[in-house]
Amino acid sequence: MSFFKRLKDKLIGNPIEEKVENLVEEPSTELKLEDTVEPVQQESSHKEEQEKVEESSASEVFIDSQASNVVEEEKQEEVQEIAIVEEPVKEKKPSAWSITQKFKAGLEKTRNSFTSKVNDLVARYRKVDEDFFEELEDLLLQADVGFETVMELMDKLRFEVQRKNIKDTNGIQAIISEKLVEIYEQGEEDLIELNMQPNGELTVILFVGVNGVGKTTTIGKLAHRLKSEGKTVVLAAGDTFRAGAIDQLQVWGDRVGCEVIKQSEGSDPAAVMYDAIRAAKNRKADVLICDTAGRLQNKVNLMNELEKVHRVISREIPNAPHEVLLALDATTGQNALVQAQTFKEVTNVTGIVLTKLDGTAKGGIVLAIRNKLHIPVKFVGLGEKMDDLQPFDAERYVYGLFAEGLDKELQNSEE
Ligand SMILES: Nc1nc2c(ncn2[C@@H]2O[C@H](COP(=O)(O)OP(=O)(O)OP(=O)(O)O)[C@@H](O)[C@H]2O)c(=O)[nH]1
């Protein structure tokens, strides 16, 4: 299958199949959205409306009107059918296209800065030559893509241009996109999924990262995501150091509808973890998400604290924590790489959550992180809303970088 056909399938999904899936899996969603007044669910309702708009704009571009009529009719039947079901279980799955739109919106700053410069370059040069490559190299470095990745990409581009005997700079964005996905995905496609425990066993996720990167917000968003998948989530307020951290997590717990296990400020985080594991097991929860303090100023303290927390958790549940997610703020650029290096030295980080990707024009940092640290970026923060935390997806990311340039290629790709 060609790159663009694969990209198209991924980005827009199959709207009709998605409707059928939602009908089978989540029969009570519409009732929940109409009948409840909780803030979380109101937000979901808003999200639904947004998705309808987004889906219809996707239809304009990619789906013929007949297919979208079928979807519309099915949707109406669905509302009538499910009005009699009472207990909501899961939220309706967002469509593939609505997730793609989130990446597009979240990467707007990067697109406006980096991609518009690429467009200028293409307009100025018209012909692919060494000077063109050199300027492109500079642009990629400015977008924080990282030296090694840029070099690898440039080698691949030169090779491809030669192989296909490409002379014209038009369409170079499409080739850059293809090569970026290739570089990102090489050899490590499966690592984006969270390591969830089977058979209803408790999954423990430990969050680490310095203060201010958006750790608490991310924990709240992840809890919301897991809850909307039908999981029971408990939160552990393990940041007992920063003033207000416990209350802030409690606010998120209330918003999302999760129990928060906490002690007073200044208490031992390991003791909080112990209580939290007991509580989560008693409640037969599926997931326990643990906040921790991010004191980077003193590496020895940080190491001791995380070691103790680890020890307590794995004494209660062998092999836990199942994930250690490092929250990094994308707007801090290269500094995020330095933080990651330090955390990597003190604990076994299994994945990165890159927050505030929507707030930077240097979204290339995703590629630098992957290349420098060899730790998968599992989630990206694409905005402040509850559902703006998305599993990282290389194809959607690349689409977010070159959306306008790629739309034409996608439309022309084989059906
Ligand atoms: N635009 C945007 N803002 C975000 C994102 N993630 C978090 N934020 C915002 O960043 C700010 C800081 O997030 P918090 O979770 O409160 O982080 P903190 O309390 O300063 O510190 P920690 O919890 O220790 O990281 C808040 O205003 C969040 O709404 C994101 O992905 N995009």
Ligand as a Chemical Component Dictionary entry (heavy atoms), coordinates in Angstrom:
data_LIG
# 
_chem_comp.id                   LIG 
_chem_comp.type                 NON-POLYMER 
_chem_comp.pdbx_formal_charge   0 
_chem_comp.three_letter_code    LIG 
# 
loop_
_chem_comp_atom.comp_id 
_chem_comp_atom.atom_id 
_chem_comp_atom.alt_atom_id 
_chem_comp_atom.type_symbol 
_chem_comp_atom.charge 
_chem_comp_atom.model_Cartn_x 
_chem_comp_atom.model_Cartn_y 
_chem_comp_atom.model_Cartn_z 
_chem_comp_atom.pdbx_ordinal 
LIG N1  N1  N 0 -1.990 24.955 25.967 1  
LIG C1  C1  C 0 -1.754 23.944 26.805 2  
LIG N2  N2  N 0 -1.695 24.159 28.110 3  
LIG C2  C2  C 0 -1.453 23.127 28.943 4  
LIG C3  C3  C 0 -1.237 21.812 28.457 5  
LIG N3  N3  N 0 -1.001 21.008 29.518 6  
LIG C4  C4  C 0 -1.068 21.784 30.612 7  
LIG N4  N4  N 0 -1.321 23.071 30.281 8  
LIG C5  C5  C 0 -1.455 24.245 31.149 9  
LIG O1  O1  O 0 -0.240 24.463 31.813 10 
LIG C6  C6  C 0 -0.489 25.064 33.075 11 
LIG C7  C7  C 0 0.298  24.342 34.131 12 
LIG O2  O2  O 0 -0.231 23.044 34.257 13 
LIG P1  P1  P 0 -0.352 22.341 35.666 14 
LIG O3  O3  O 0 -0.818 20.971 35.471 15 
LIG O4  O4  O 0 -1.152 23.207 36.547 16 
LIG O5  O5  O 0 1.129  22.290 36.089 17 
LIG P2  P2  P 0 1.708  22.865 37.424 18 
LIG O6  O6  O 0 0.703  22.742 38.500 19 
LIG O7  O7  O 0 2.243  24.213 37.188 20 
LIG O8  O8  O 0 2.882  21.944 37.739 21 
LIG P3  P3  P 0 2.967  20.387 37.738 22 
LIG O9  O9  O 0 1.619  19.829 37.969 23 
LIG O10 O10 O 0 3.933  20.101 38.831 24 
LIG O11 O11 O 0 3.516  20.116 36.389 25 
LIG C8  C8  C 0 -1.990 25.027 33.264 26 
LIG O12 O12 O 0 -2.514 26.308 32.993 27 
LIG C9  C9  C 0 -2.469 24.040 32.229 28 
LIG O13 O13 O 0 -3.756 24.306 31.761 29 
LIG C10 C10 C 0 -1.290 21.593 27.020 30 
LIG O14 O14 O 0 -1.097 20.506 26.491 31 
LIG N5  N5  N 0 -1.555 22.706 26.248 32 
# 
loop_
_chem_comp_bond.comp_id 
_chem_comp_bond.atom_id_1 
_chem_comp_bond.atom_id_2 
_chem_comp_bond.value_order 
_chem_comp_bond.pdbx_ordinal 
LIG N1  C1  SING 1  
LIG C1  N2  DOUB 2  
LIG C1  N5  SING 3  
LIG N2  C2  SING 4  
LIG C2  C3  DOUB 5  
LIG C2  N4  SING 6  
LIG C3  N3  SING 7  
LIG C3  C10 SING 8  
LIG N3  C4  DOUB 9  
LIG C4  N4  SING 10 
LIG N4  C5  SING 11 
LIG C5  O1  SING 12 
LIG C5  C9  SING 13 
LIG O1  C6  SING 14 
LIG C6  C7  SING 15 
LIG C6  C8  SING 16 
LIG C7  O2  SING 17 
LIG O2  P1  SING 18 
LIG P1  O3  DOUB 19 
LIG P1  O4  SING 20 
LIG P1  O5  SING 21 
LIG O5  P2  SING 22 
LIG P2  O6  DOUB 23 
LIG P2  O7  SING 24 
LIG P2  O8  SING 25 
LIG O8  P3  SING 26 
LIG P3  O9  DOUB 27 
LIG P3  O10 SING 28 
LIG P3  O11 SING 29 
LIG C8  O12 SING 30 
LIG C8  C9  SING 31 
LIG C9  O13 SING 32 
LIG C10 O14 DOUB 33 
LIG C10 N5  SING 34 
# 
